[in-house]
Amino acid sequence: MVEADPRAQRGIAHTLRRQGCEVVAVGSGGKALEMYEQADLVLLDLELPDLHGLDVCATIRAAGDTPIIAFTCRSSEWDQVLVLEAGADDCLLKPYDLRELTARIGAVMRRSARQVGAQHVMEWGPLRIDMRLRQVTLRGRHVECTRKEFDLLCLLASQPGAVVSRRRLMSQVWGDHWSPPSRTIDTHVASLRRKLGPDEWITTIRGVGLCFQPATTH
């Protein structure tokens, strides 16, 4: 639990411990980034004394799949969208009811358990992506990808037909939620297109983002 307010920290920890949870509480973003890898779930208040909560969220998400529930006092729909785009699995508006929090925790952990047990291989026609081994093959031929190319391809291929915004790509692949416009994404996409051949697996939606198109003609 990442919560700068000691009173709120004690209240949440007490409630969760009564339900059998082991709770480790920290009061800063820096400490959260040191310790999150030991956690099964991160409860993240975005109002932190040292780092922007969205940056903490994006960094944790870029590094792995640890479930994150974020708390925000900003009620606008756009602010909550930003939280989800930064990689949070759920977002609660402060002040919140502790019973609602425990219900949300249960829901997020159930989704996480299903994902862990899910298929680790994606196959789209001749293209095969093994997420456990971090290997890509095309028509039986191994495709050598850099770490970022693989992460980018996985993120797009996991949502076929959906347009993924550049902001989300930067957040989840590069861990940089507030990155200024750059050619980083375009450079990696161009490299992937060269390696995957002439078929248009990745489509650029100008001004919006990128889309993975597993056409049946491949």
C-alpha positions as CSV (number, residue, x, y, z in Angstrom):
1,M,0.0,0.0,0.0
2,V,1.4,3.4,-1.1
3,E,-0.3,6.1,1.0
4,A,1.2,9.3,2.3
5,D,-1.5,10.0,4.9
6,P,-0.6,8.0,8.1
7,R,-4.2,8.0,9.3
8,A,-5.5,6.6,6.0
9,Q,-2.6,4.1,5.9
10,R,-3.5,2.7,9.3
11,G,-7.2,2.5,8.6
12,I,-6.8,0.6,5.3
13,A,-4.1,-1.7,6.7
14,H,-6.2,-2.6,9.7
15,T,-9.2,-3.5,7.6
16,L,-7.2,-5.6,5.2
17,R,-5.3,-7.4,8.0
18,R,-8.6,-8.3,9.6
19,Q,-9.4,-10.1,6.4
20,G,-6.2,-12.1,6.5
21,C,-4.1,-10.0,4.1
22,E,-0.4,-9.3,4.7
23,V,0.0,-5.5,4.3
24,V,3.3,-3.6,3.8
25,A,2.7,0.2,3.9
26,V,5.0,2.9,2.5
27,G,4.5,6.6,2.2
28,S,6.4,7.6,-0.9
29,G,6.6,6.8,-4.6
30,G,10.4,6.1,-4.3
31,K,9.8,3.5,-1.6
32,A,7.0,1.9,-3.7
33,L,9.3,1.4,-6.6
34,E,11.9,-0.3,-4.4
35,M,9.4,-2.7,-3.0
36,Y,6.5,-3.4,-5.4
37,E,8.1,-6.5,-6.9
38,Q,7.5,-8.3,-3.6
39,A,3.7,-7.6,-3.7
40,D,0.8,-9.5,-5.2
41,L,-1.2,-6.2,-5.5
42,V,-0.3,-2.5,-5.2
43,L,-2.8,0.0,-3.7
44,L,-1.5,3.3,-5.0
45,D,-2.6,6.8,-3.8
46,L,-1.7,9.2,-6.6
47,E,-1.0,12.1,-4.2
48,L,2.5,11.4,-3.2
49,P,5.2,13.7,-1.7
50,D,8.0,12.9,-4.0
51,L,6.9,11.4,-7.3
52,H,3.8,11.9,-9.5
53,G,1.5,8.9,-8.8
54,L,0.9,8.4,-12.5
55,D,4.6,8.0,-13.2
56,V,4.8,5.4,-10.4
57,C,1.9,3.6,-11.8
58,A,3.3,3.6,-15.4
59,T,6.8,2.4,-14.2
60,I,5.3,-0.5,-12.3
61,R,3.1,-1.5,-15.2
62,A,5.9,-1.2,-17.7
63,A,8.0,-3.6,-15.6
64,G,5.4,-6.4,-15.3
65,D,1.8,-7.4,-14.6
66,T,1.5,-6.7,-10.9
67,P,-2.2,-5.6,-10.3
68,I,-2.6,-2.0,-9.4
69,I,-5.6,-0.2,-7.8
70,A,-5.2,3.5,-7.8
71,F,-6.9,6.2,-5.6
72,T,-7.5,9.7,-6.9
73,C,-9.3,12.7,-5.6
74,R,-9.9,14.1,-9.1
75,S,-13.5,13.3,-10.1
76,S,-13.4,14.2,-13.8
77,E,-13.8,11.3,-16.3
78,W,-10.6,12.4,-18.1
79,D,-8.5,12.2,-15.0
80,Q,-9.7,8.6,-14.3
81,V,-9.0,7.7,-18.0
82,L,-5.4,8.9,-17.5
83,V,-5.1,6.6,-14.5
84,L,-6.2,3.6,-16.5
85,E,-4.0,4.6,-19.4
86,A,-1.1,4.7,-17.0
87,G,-1.7,1.0,-16.4
88,A,-3.9,0.8,-13.3
89,D,-6.3,-2.2,-13.3
90,D,-8.9,-0.1,-11.4
91,C,-9.4,3.4,-10.1
92,L,-11.3,4.5,-6.9
93,L,-12.4,8.0,-6.3
94,K,-11.6,9.4,-2.8
95,P,-13.2,9.3,-0.3
96,Y,-14.2,5.7,-0.8
97,D,-15.9,3.1,1.3
98,L,-13.6,0.4,2.7
99,R,-16.1,-2.3,1.8
100,E,-16.0,-1.1,-1.8
101,L,-12.2,-1.3,-1.7
102,T,-12.2,-4.9,-0.5
103,A,-14.7,-5.8,-3.2
104,R,-12.5,-4.2,-5.9
105,I,-9.5,-6.0,-4.5
106,G,-11.3,-9.3,-4.8
107,A,-12.4,-8.5,-8.4
108,V,-8.9,-7.4,-9.6
109,M,-7.2,-10.4,-8.0
110,R,-9.7,-12.8,-9.6
111,R,-9.0,-11.3,-13.0
112,S,-5.2,-11.5,-12.3
113,A,-5.5,-15.2,-11.4
114,R,-7.3,-15.9,-14.6
115,Q,-4.7,-14.1,-16.7
116,V,-1.8,-16.1,-15.0
117,G,-3.5,-19.3,-15.9
118,A,-4.4,-18.1,-19.4
119,Q,-2.7,-19.3,-22.7
120,H,0.8,-17.9,-23.0
121,V,0.9,-18.4,-26.8
122,M,-0.8,-16.1,-29.4
123,E,-1.2,-17.5,-32.9
124,W,-2.5,-15.4,-35.8
125,G,-2.2,-17.5,-39.0
126,P,1.5,-18.1,-39.7
127,L,2.5,-15.7,-36.8
128,R,3.2,-17.3,-33.4
129,I,4.1,-15.3,-30.3
130,D,5.2,-17.2,-27.2
131,M,5.0,-14.8,-24.3
132,R,6.6,-17.2,-21.8
133,L,9.7,-17.8,-23.9
134,R,9.6,-14.4,-25.5
135,Q,9.9,-15.8,-29.0
136,V,8.3,-14.9,-32.3
137,T,8.1,-17.2,-35.3
138,L,6.7,-16.5,-38.7
139,R,5.9,-19.5,-41.0
140,G,8.1,-21.6,-38.7
141,R,11.1,-19.2,-39.0
142,H,12.4,-17.5,-35.9
143,V,12.1,-13.7,-35.9
144,E,14.7,-12.0,-33.8
145,C,13.2,-9.1,-31.9
146,T,14.6,-6.7,-29.4
147,R,13.0,-6.5,-25.9
148,K,11.0,-3.4,-26.8
149,E,10.0,-4.7,-30.2
150,F,8.7,-7.9,-28.5
151,D,6.8,-5.9,-25.8
152,L,5.3,-3.6,-28.4
153,L,4.2,-6.5,-30.6
154,C,2.7,-8.4,-27.6
155,L,0.7,-5.4,-26.5
156,L,-0.8,-4.8,-29.9
157,A,-1.4,-8.5,-30.7
158,S,-3.2,-9.1,-27.4
159,Q,-5.9,-6.7,-28.6
160,P,-6.4,-7.5,-32.3
161,G,-8.4,-5.0,-34.2
162,A,-8.3,-2.4,-31.4
163,V,-6.5,0.9,-31.8
164,V,-3.9,1.4,-29.0
165,S,-3.0,5.0,-28.4
166,R,0.6,6.3,-28.5
167,R,0.3,7.5,-25.0
168,R,-0.6,4.0,-23.8
169,L,2.2,2.4,-25.8
170,M,4.8,4.8,-24.3
171,S,3.4,4.2,-20.9
172,Q,3.3,0.3,-21.0
173,V,6.2,-0.4,-23.2
174,W,8.6,2.4,-22.3
175,G,7.3,3.3,-18.9
176,D,7.2,7.0,-19.8
177,H,3.7,8.3,-19.4
178,W,4.5,11.9,-20.1
179,S,6.9,11.5,-22.9
180,P,6.9,14.3,-25.5
181,P,6.3,13.3,-29.1
182,S,9.2,11.4,-30.6
183,R,10.0,8.9,-33.3
184,T,10.6,6.1,-30.8
185,I,7.4,4.2,-31.6
186,D,7.7,4.7,-35.3
187,T,11.2,3.5,-35.4
188,H,10.3,0.2,-33.6
189,V,7.2,-0.3,-35.7
190,A,9.3,0.2,-38.9
191,S,11.8,-2.4,-37.6
192,L,9.0,-4.9,-36.8
193,R,7.5,-4.4,-40.3
194,R,10.8,-5.2,-41.9
195,K,11.2,-8.4,-39.8
196,L,7.6,-9.6,-40.3
197,G,7.7,-9.1,-44.1
198,P,5.4,-7.4,-46.6
199,D,2.2,-8.3,-44.8
200,E,0.6,-5.4,-43.0
201,W,0.4,-6.8,-39.5
202,I,0.6,-3.4,-37.8
203,T,-1.5,-0.6,-39.2
204,T,-1.0,3.1,-38.3
205,I,-4.1,5.0,-37.6
206,R,-3.0,8.6,-38.2
207,G,-3.4,10.9,-35.2
208,V,-4.7,8.1,-33.0
209,G,-2.4,5.1,-32.6
210,L,-1.6,1.7,-33.9
211,C,-3.7,-1.4,-34.6
212,F,-2.8,-5.1,-35.0
213,Q,-4.6,-6.6,-38.0
214,P,-4.4,-10.4,-38.2
215,A,-5.9,-10.6,-41.7
216,T,-6.9,-14.1,-42.9
217,T,-5.0,-13.5,-46.1
218,H,-1.6,-13.6,-44.3
